[in-house]
Amino acid sequence: MIYITFDCIIGSSIPYEDEKLSKNTSIRYIYGERKREFIHAHLSNTDVDWQNSFAYGDSYSDLNVLELVGNPVAVNPEPRLLEIANHKKWEIISEFDHKKSVSN
C-alpha cells in the first residue's frame, strides 16, 4: 500500500459535536469558484507552475479547479464533467477502466 501525505486539503467543512453531525451549525460548502479562491489564497505566497500541475475532480463543480492546471484529470466523472473532459481531451480515470485493465 502506498501512503500519500498532504500539506492541506481544501473542501467543505462538516461540523461535528461528540462524533455526531452538528444540527446547530451550518455546513460551509466550498465548491466551484469558491474552491478556486481557497486554492489561490492558500498558495498566495508560493510560486506555482500551474501548467505542470495536476488537479483531480469528479463533478462539474470541480471545473474551475481543473481549468487552473495543465494536467486536469476527471475521475469517475459525472455526465456533465465527462462531456467536457472528452471535448477538451483531458485524462479520464474511471472505475470501469480500472476493472477492465485489471481483468486483461
C-alpha positions as CSV (number, residue, x, y, z in Angstrom):
1,M,0.0,0.0,0.0
2,I,1.2,3.5,-0.9
3,Y,0.6,6.3,1.6
4,I,0.4,9.9,0.3
5,T,0.7,12.9,2.6
6,F,-0.9,16.2,2.1
7,D,0.0,19.7,3.4
8,C,-3.5,20.9,3.0
9,I,-6.9,19.6,2.0
10,I,-9.5,22.1,0.7
11,G,-13.1,21.1,0.9
12,S,-16.4,21.6,2.6
13,S,-16.2,21.6,6.4
14,I,-18.9,19.5,8.0
15,P,-19.3,20.3,11.7
16,Y,-19.4,17.5,14.3
17,E,-20.0,17.5,18.0
18,D,-19.2,14.4,20.1
19,E,-18.6,12.5,16.9
20,K,-22.2,13.3,15.6
21,L,-23.2,15.7,12.9
22,S,-24.0,19.0,14.5
23,K,-27.5,20.2,13.6
24,N,-26.9,23.6,15.1
25,T,-24.0,24.6,12.8
26,S,-24.4,25.2,9.1
27,I,-22.1,23.4,6.7
28,R,-19.6,25.7,4.9
29,Y,-19.7,24.4,1.4
30,I,-16.6,25.0,-0.7
31,Y,-17.1,24.3,-4.4
32,G,-16.9,25.9,-7.8
33,E,-15.3,29.3,-7.9
34,R,-15.1,29.4,-4.1
35,K,-12.7,26.3,-4.2
36,R,-10.5,28.1,-6.7
37,E,-10.4,31.1,-4.4
38,F,-9.4,29.0,-1.4
39,I,-6.6,27.4,-3.5
40,H,-5.3,30.8,-4.6
41,A,-5.4,32.1,-1.1
42,H,-3.6,29.0,0.4
43,L,-0.9,29.2,-2.3
44,S,-0.6,33.0,-2.5
45,N,3.0,33.0,-1.2
46,T,4.0,30.1,-3.4
47,D,5.4,30.2,-6.9
48,V,3.1,27.6,-8.6
49,D,3.8,26.2,-12.0
50,W,0.1,25.8,-13.0
51,Q,0.9,24.4,-16.4
52,N,2.8,21.5,-14.9
53,S,0.3,21.0,-12.0
54,F,-2.3,18.3,-11.7
55,A,-5.9,18.5,-10.4
56,Y,-8.4,15.7,-10.0
57,G,-12.2,16.1,-9.9
58,D,-15.3,14.1,-10.3
59,S,-18.1,16.7,-10.7
60,Y,-19.0,19.7,-12.7
61,S,-18.4,21.8,-9.6
62,D,-14.7,20.9,-9.9
63,L,-14.4,22.5,-13.3
64,N,-12.9,25.8,-12.0
65,V,-10.1,23.9,-10.3
66,L,-9.5,21.5,-13.3
67,E,-9.2,24.5,-15.6
68,L,-6.4,26.0,-13.4
69,V,-3.9,23.4,-14.3
70,G,-2.1,22.0,-17.3
71,N,-2.9,18.4,-16.3
72,P,-6.6,18.1,-15.4
73,V,-7.9,14.6,-14.6
74,A,-11.6,13.6,-14.4
75,V,-12.0,10.7,-12.0
76,N,-15.3,8.7,-12.3
77,P,-16.8,11.9,-13.7
78,E,-20.5,12.7,-13.6
79,P,-22.0,13.1,-17.1
80,R,-21.5,16.9,-17.4
81,L,-17.9,16.7,-16.5
82,L,-17.3,13.6,-18.7
83,E,-18.7,15.5,-21.7
84,I,-16.3,18.5,-21.0
85,A,-13.3,16.2,-20.3
86,N,-13.9,14.4,-23.6
87,H,-14.3,17.6,-25.5
88,K,-11.1,19.1,-24.0
89,K,-9.2,15.8,-24.3
90,W,-8.4,15.6,-20.6
91,E,-7.3,12.4,-19.0
92,I,-10.3,10.4,-17.7
93,I,-9.9,7.7,-15.0
94,S,-13.0,5.6,-14.3
95,E,-13.8,2.6,-12.1
96,F,-14.9,0.8,-15.3
97,D,-11.5,1.4,-16.9
98,H,-9.7,0.1,-13.8
99,K,-11.7,-3.1,-13.7
100,K,-11.2,-3.5,-17.4
101,S,-7.4,-3.1,-17.2
102,V,-7.2,-5.5,-14.1
103,S,-9.1,-8.2,-15.9
104,N,-6.9,-8.1,-19.1
